[in-house]
Every structure is written in structure tokens, then in C-alpha cells.
């Protein structure tokens, strides 16, 4: 769906000039606006329709990465969990209807401070009592970690809390419970929020949340049964089935970020000039040290964008199994996030000192993509699980339409070499050498398939060969040892190929950048003199009273120092 949210005041406001509290407030107001603009139906969310996936590709999520967190939790995890329960639990309908209109915001409370990804060891306890349950955080390690829970003015907050169910002293496994954490003004009794210190990157009220004797009615139980499950692990994963959906979905904002980075870097490099001979000025794009990372990012953005559309086609195909979707989601997220963080690293110094500041996006995008690499399925962990299952013959991954490419040969070699290696282990994947030798290859092995799938999808999309060639070179640079050893691409060969491909891309750079169709969303002042002058006026007006015009010790600082 085409929209012009970039014209809305909430997206035109200079976010970086606001206080941290105001920045977070604006992000929540943006979230409400996006929910209402897209107006997804219950069927869109429950069935992960094409419109659901189009929503995930809205450029707003590249512009404001914190918005991605709010929307992923609210739409995918909260509503995505509740909507399928409506036939059995019709009492949830009024709450779901409010959530669909952003009249309330929802979340999921899974990770705990002391356990992280080890969700089988969750310690939050819901004890069965007459008429319902009592929810408790028994110790510091059971504190729910990261999910934002600061009360929002005018908006109640709810969450799905994964907790152990205890009945008559017996642990009945981990189940989901529906919990309201705050009303329109304050935390509810027994629920405690402690905001974490602001991290680098985009700002949000990431929190530590604990529960102290919170009574929940019987209707708060969202699990299958109060009986002890035969297979607690399988049951737990059935409750959090939307996380694999989020694994794929949360990779899509990284593609949008890559497109934004390519646009910003290209426009800045074409606009910025330095003095040359005879008093002439030349754009810094004329230097290969500047143009190469720009050209690589443009090529990567185009290829990943083509692959993203192909992934959506795969997900909405009714013949695609849930396991196949989960596997491709893992491959997509791992490949995209790693490539885009690499682009951000390569461009980091090429935008100069100005690029370090939040108005130019790069630093925020880099940090937040690293954050999404961990959330909705930690990339390292899910790659280990998936690649191991492939080696054991328990999973089959999708093959690209074009298997005669250099990039697919590399993936095939990863599989062959690791299968051969594992066959030499006395204890198979339980052998200590599997941990030492194979585990470190799981992440790059999965990404090798991702590179081949992306390249193949871009071929089918009809991308210019120059962009395909430069994408291939970018991948070769990431694993130059293998390509030199097995494909004859020595450093000298690689440099020559890169020069030829980059020259062709740079010849049509303006067209390639325009074809990304992202410029209306770029708020960075780096891209034009007009935007730069306008931004400077904003800074002079709105940042003039920073710190009241005088830095001095605050009462809070004095109090903190006095305790030390």
C-alpha cells in the first residue's frame, strides 16, 4: 500500500532535537498512526497475508527502528497470538478490537534477566488459586527483560506473559497468561517497571518488569490445558509460534535501512566536494575509496530488495509448509542483517564526522540492526540449530532457481565439507569436536545459502548484470580465502573484477539510486544543500537552550555522587 506518511508532522519533526522522553513519545504516536493507516484485518494478521508482509516493508520501519520493535510486538506477537484463540476464547474479542485500533498496545514477556534464550528455565510463576492465578517474580533472575512497559498517557498496556504454571505444588510447564501491566496513567498494583538506561541507537522505554502477587482471573490463562504436558518443550514452542514469523519479518526493516543508507551515502558523496588542482573542486565520489563502499551498498540494497519480494511470495504460497517458512525466515534474517551491518560499517567513516550524528541515521541503524539480530531469534543460535538439522538430514532447505552460480557452489561446499567432517566424529553432533569445528561454521554456512538465494532472486527480477556482479564481488570479499582456494578468485583477480563491476555501476549510479524508490523518506540533511540549510535553522532555533545555556551539576547528579 502506497502511503505518504513521510509528509505527516510526526515523521517530519526533527526527532534528534527532542529530549529522550519526547523522542520515545513521538515513536509511540507514530506507532498508533501506522496501525490506523494500515488497518490490518484479523485475517491479515492471523494468516500472515500478503498485506501483512507488505506492511512489514513500509519504509517507516527503516526511518524509525524503535517503531519496528513496538509494531512487531503489538501486531505479530500480541495480536498474532490472540486472534487465533478467538474461536475458543470469545471473551478476548473486545480487547483484540481495541488493539487493532491501537486503543491499547500489547507485548510479549518471554525473556528473563537470568536466562535469555534459555526459555525452558523460565522462573516466573503463576500459582493456581481459587478463581484464578497469582503471578509472581520469585527472584531477580526471573525479572522480565527488555519488553517496554513504561505507562503511556491515554493508552493502556497489556502483555502475554510466559510463566510457569504451578497447581498444588506441581510444576505444569510454561504457559501464556494475559496480563494488563498499566492503565492510561500508571502501573497496575503489583506490576513494577524499571526503565533500563537508554542504549545507543534508537530510543525506547526498554524495561525490567516484575510481578508481586498479581491476581489473574481464570480467563487470563491462554494455554492449551491445565494438565501437565507430555512434552513441555514442544508445547512451549507451540505457544510462541509467531516468533519464527517475526524472525523473517524483522529482517525486512534491515533491507529498508540498506536502501536508505545507499541513498544517503550516494547523495552525500555526489554533493560533497574537495579542492583539486587549479582551484577546481571535485566530488568525493570520484575517489574509489569513497565510491566503492557506496556502489557496493547500492548493489546489495537492490539484490536484497528483490530477494525480499521473493521471500514474501514463498511465505504466502499455501503449498509452503510451516517448517519451510521457518527455515527460510532464518536464512533471510541472518543473511540480510549481517550484510547490512557490514554496509553500515564500511560507510561509517565515509560520511565523515557528520555521519556520526543521529540525524543522518547511520549510527542508529547500525545499532538497531544488531539489536534485531538478537531479538525474534538470535541469529547465531537459530543458524546453529538449522544448519545442524540440515547436516543430520532432518531439514531440507530451499534451493535457488539458479544452482549453476559461484555463490551456490560455495554453499554446497559448506554442506559437503561439514558432512564429511561430522562423519569422522565418534559421537556425531554430540562430539566435542562438533562444538569446536562445526558450530563456528553454522552461521556462515546458512548465510552462504542466503547469498545464493538472493543472487538467484535478483536474476529472476531482471536486475542489471552490473549490480549482480558487484553483489557477487561483495560476497567474495567476505570469504576471500574460500574463493581463492576453490574458485581461483585470487586477490588480483578479485580486484580486477571489482573494478570492472564498480565502474559499470558508478556509470549509472544516479539511476540505480533513484530506482530504490526511497528518497521521499530520507530525512538526513546530508543529501542536499537545501536540506542542510533547513536543518541548521532548526538546530539554531530548537537546540539553542540546550542545558539551559550552562552545564552544571544537577540535583540528581549530586545525589548519585553522594552515595558513592
N, C-alpha and C positions, 0 to 999 in steps of 0.2 A: 504493500500500500504506500503510495507516494504521499508524503505529508510535508508541510513547511514549518515544522516545529522550530527550525533554526531562526525563524522570524519572530518567535514568541519572546516576550521580555524575559522569561525565566531562562532562556537559552542565550539571550543577547547580553545579559548582565555580566559584568566583569567579575567572574567568580573569585579570581585570585586576589581581588582587592577587598573582599569581605573578611570579617572575623571568622575563626573556625566554626563558631556556633551558627553564624549566618550561612556559611557555605553548606553546612550539613542541612540546615533548614531548607535552603533552596533545592538541594538534591531531593529531599522528600517531597517538596512541592512539584518538582519535575516528575517524580515517580507517579504521583496522582494524575498529573496531566497526561503522561504516557499511557497509563491504564485506561483513562477515559477516551483518549484519542484512538487507540487500537480497539477497545471494546470487544475483546476476545469473548467468544461464547464458551459455555461449559464444555461443549463438544470439541471445540478447537483445542482446549487445554487437555481434556481427558484423553483425546485420541491423537494428540500431537499432530494436528492437521498441517497442511502446507502453510496456512495462515499463521499458525503458531510459530513455524520456523521462519516465516517472513518477518514476524515480529522480532525474533532474535537477531535479525540482520539490520534492524533500524540503526542508522548512524548515531543516534543519541547515545548508544552504549559505548561507542568509541570516544565520543566527546566527554562523557562523564562516567568514568569507570565505576565510581561508587554507586551510580544508578543501576549498573549491571547487578551488583550484589543485592540491592533491595528488590529488584524485579525478578531475579532468578529465584530468590527465596519466596517471594509472595506468589508469583504466578506458577512456577514449576514445582517447588517443594510443598508449599502450603495448599494452594488450590488444587494442584495436581494430585495431592494425596487425598484431599477431602471429597472432591467431586465424584470419583468412582464409588465412594461409600454411600452416596445419597440414596440409592435404592434400598439399602439395608438400614440406613440411619437418616430418615427424612427430617429429623429434628435439626440436622445441620444446614438445611436449605436456607433459612433466614441469614445465617452467618455467611454462607457462601455468596448469597446475593449481595450482601454488603461488601464483601471482599472484591467481587467482580466490578464494583463501582468505586473501589478504593475508599470506601467509607470506614473501613478498618484495614490494618496492614498485618500480614501474617508472616511467620517464620518457622524454621525447624530447629530444634535444640537437640543436636546429636553429640558433637564432640565435647569431651570433658577435659579439664585442665591437666589432669594427671594421666590421660590415656590417649589423647589424639586420635590416631587412626585405629587404635586397638579397641574397636567398639564393642567387642564381645565382653569386655571387662568393665562396662559402664557401672557406676556405683549409685547414681540417683535412684531413689527408692519410692515406689508408690505402694503403700500398705493398704490392703483391703480392710475396710471398716463398715459398720452398719450404714447403709445408704450411699456408699461411695468409697473414696480412697483418700489417704493422707500422703501428700507429696513432700519429700524431704531431700535435702542435700546433706548427707551424713558427715562429710569431711571436705577439706579444701580441694582435694584431688577430684572430687565429684562435681565441682563447680562447672557449669556450662560455659564454654569458652567461645568467644568471637561474636555470636549472634547479637546484633544490635537490639537493645531493649530500653533505651532512654525514653521516658514518656514523651509523646508528641502532642502539642497543643491542638485539641479538637479531634484527635484520631486515637481510637483505642487500638491496642496492640495485642495480638494473640499469637500463640505458638503451638506447634506439635512437639511435645517433649518426649523423647525416648527415655524410658525409665524401667528399672526392674520392677516386676510385679511380685509382691510378697503376700501370700494368703496363708494364714495360720502358721506363720513362721517358715513356710516353704517358698523357695525362690522358683517362680514360674516363668522365668525368662524375661527378656526385654520386649516391651510393648510400647506403642504410641498412646499418648494422652493429650487431650485438647485442653490448653491452659490459657486463660487470659492473664497477661502479665501487667497491663496497665489500662486505666481508663483514659479519658480525654485530658487528664491533668496530672495524674500521679500513678506511682506503682501501686498495685493492689496489695493488701495485707499479706505478709509472709513472703512476698517476692522482693528480692533485693537486687538492685542494679549497681554495678560499679564500672563506670566507663574506663576503658583502657587508655593509656596515654596515646595521643594522636601519633599515628605512624607516618612515615614518608609516603608520598603518593597522594591519592585522593583521600578525602576526609569523611569519616563516618563514625557513628557512636558505637564502635565495636566494644563489647562489654563482657564482664564476668557476671553471670546471673546465677543466683542460688535461691532455694526454696526452703522455707521453715514452716512445717506443719500447715501446708496449704491444702484445704479441703477441696476435693473434686467430686462432683456428683457422678453417679453411675454412668451417665451419658457421656462423660469425658473419656471413657475407655474406647479407643478406636481399634483395638486389636481383634484378632480372629476369635479367640476363645480364652476364658479364664483358666482353662485346664493347662497342665504342664505340657509344653510342646514335645513331640517326639524328636524333632531336630531343631534345637534353638537357633542354630546359625542360619539355616535355610529360612526359618520363619522371620528372623530379624532382617535378612536381605529382602524378603518379600515386602516388608513394611517400607523400606527405603528404595523401592524400585525406581523412583523418579531421579535418584542421584545419577545413574547412568545416562538418563536423558540430559540432565544438566551437564554431564561431562562433555557431551558434544556441543550443547547449546552455549556453554561458557567459553568455548573456543572461538565462537563467531565474532564476539567483540574484538578479539585479537586481530582478526582479518581486517575489520574496520579500522582498528588502530594503525595497522600497517599501511592502509590506504591513506589515512590522514598524515602519517609520518612521511610517506613518499611525496605527497602534495606539498607539505610544509618545506621539506628539505629541498625539493626541486625549485619551488618558487623563490626560496631564500637564496639558493645558490645561483640562480639566474639574475636575481636582483642585486645581490651584494657584489661590489666591485673593489678592486685594489689598483693602485697606481702602477702603470707599466712604463715602458721606455718612451721617451719623447713626450712625457706628460699625458699619455693616453691611459685610459682606465680599461680594465678587462674584468669580466665577471669571473668569480671564483670557480664557477662550473667548468672553466677552461682548463683547470688543473686536474689531472687524473686522480690525485689523492682526494679530491672533492667529488669528482663526477662518478668514480667507481662505486662508492657506497650508495650514492643516490640512485644510480642506474640499477644496481642490484636490488635495492628496496622496491623500486618501481616494478621490476620483473617479478619479484617474489609476491608483491601485492596482487598483480594481475593473475598469476598462477593460482595463488591461494583462493582468490575470489571465484575463479572458475571451478575449482575443486569444491568450494563451499556449496555452490549451487548443485553440483553433482551429488554431494552428500545428502542434501535435502531430498533430492529425487529418490535416493536409496532408502531414506528413512520413511518416506510416505508411501513407498511401494508396499502394498498389502502382502506381497509374497516374501517380504524380508522378515526373517524371524527376529524375535527379541534378542537372542544371543548374538545374531549377526549385527544388529543395530548397536548393541553394547560394545562389541569388538571394534566396529568402525568408529564409534564415538571416541574410544580410547586412542586409536591411531590418529584421528583427526586432531584431537586436543593436544596430544603430545607433539605432533609434527608442527602444528601451527604455532603453539606457544613458544616452543624452542626457537623456531625460525624468526619469529617477530622480536623476541628479546635479543636475538643476535643482531637483527637490523638496528634496534634501538641502541645497542652497544656500539655498533660500527658508526652510527650517525651522531652519537653523543658528543664527540669533540668537534664534529664538522659543522655544527650550528653555533659554535663559539660560546662565549660566556652567556650570551642571551638565551641560548638553548637550555641552560640550567634552570631557568625560572619557570614557574608553573603556567604562565600564560601561553607558553609555547608547547605544552603538552608532553614533550618527550620524556622527561623525568617521571612524571606521574604515570604515563602509560607503561613505562618500563617496570616500575614498582608494582603496579596493579596487575600486570600480566603475570609477573612472578607470583603474586598472590593467588590468582586464578589457577596457576599451575598446581598449587597445593589444594585449593578448595574443589569441591564437587569431584573428588577422586584425585589424590596425589599422583602426579604423572609417573614418578619413579616406581611407586608401589603398583599402580594398575598396569604399567608396562611389564613389570616383573611377573605379575600374575598371568597376563595374557600371553606373553612370549613363552613362559614355561608351559602353559597349556597347549600351545602350538607345538612345542618340541615333544611333548608327551603324546601328541596325536589326539588330544581331547577337543581341540578347537581348530577350525579351518577359517583362515582369514580371506577376505575378498581379494581377488587378483585384478590388476588393472586391465583395461581392454587391450592395451598395447604392452605385450610382455617382451618385445624384442628391443627394449631400451637399456641403456647402460645402467640406469638407476634401478630397474627391476633386477638386473643381473646381480647387482650389489646385494639387494635384499635376499635373493635366492642363495647367494654365497654365505650370508649370515646364517641362514637356516641350515644349510648343508654342513658348515664348519661346526656349528654348535651341536647339531645332532651327532656328528662324528665324535665330538669331544665328550658329550654326555654318555655315549655308548662305552667309553673307556672307564667310566666311574663304576666302581663295585656296587655302590648303593644308589645309583641313579641320581634323581634330583634331590635325594636326601643326603647325598655325599657332601662332605665339607668342601671338596673341590668345585662342586656346583656353585656354592656360595662364593667361592673365591674367583672362579674363572668365568662362569656363565652369567651370574647376576649383573655384573657391570656391563654386559653386552645386551641386556634386555631392552633398555631404553633406546640405545642407538639402533638396535635391530628393528624395533617397532617403527621408529622414525624412518628407517630405510624404506620400509613398505610405504609409509606416508608420502615420502618424496616421489616414489614411483607412481602412486595413485594420483597425486596432484599433477604431475607432469602429463600423465595419460589423459586426465580430465581436461587439462588445458589444451592438449592436442585436439580432443574432440570438440572443444569450444571454438576452435579456429583461431587461437591466438597466433600472432606473428611469430615466425620461427626465431627471430632475433630475441624475443622475450623468453622463449623456451630454451634457447641455447644459453642465455645468461643465467637463467634459473638453474640449469644443469651445472654450470660452472660454479655457482654459489654453493651447491651441494657438494661438488667435488672438493672445494676449498675446506669444507667442514671435515672431510675424511680423506685428505690428500694421500695418506700412506697407502690405503687400500687401493685407490685408483691408480697410483703409481706402480704398485706391486702386481695388481691383477688385470689392469686395463691399459697399461702402457701410457697413462697420462702422467708423464713426469712434470716436474715443476716448470721446465722450459716449455713443454707442450701446453700446459695449463695456462701459462702467462700469455702465450700467443693466441690461444683460443679465446681467452677472456678479453684481450684487446680487440679482437675482431668482433665479438658479440657486443661488447660495450659500445664500440664505435657505431654499430648499426642502431642500437637502442638510443644512443645520445643524438643521433641524426634526427630522429623523430620524437625526441623527448617530450616536447610540448604536447603533441598529440597523445602520446601514451599516458601522460599525467592527466590530461583532460578526460580521457576515456575511463578514468577511475570514477568519475561522476561523484566526487566528494567535496568539491570546492565550497559550495554554499555552507557546509558545516564547519569549515575551518575558521576558527576564531583567533588564531595566532596572529599577532601583529607583524610577525616576521615576513609575511608573504607579499606585502606591498607597502609602498611609501605612505599611501593614504591610510591604511590600517595602522601603520606605525605612528603617524602623527595623531590620529584619533585616540590611540591608546595612551600616548604621552599626556594628552589633555585630561584623560580620565585619571591617570596617576596623580597629576598635579592637583586635581580637584578633590579626589576621594581619598588619597593617601597623605594629604598634607598634615593631617592631625595625628599621624601615627605616633603612638606612645604619648599623646598629649603634647608633642613637640619637645619632650625632655625625658630621657631614660633615667629612671631612679628605682630604688628598691620599693617593691610593693609590700603591702601588709602580709600577703600570702608568702612571699619570698622570705620576709623577716621571720615569720612563724616557722617555716620549714628549717631555716638555718638555726633557729634557737633550739630545735630538737636534736641537733647533731653535736 
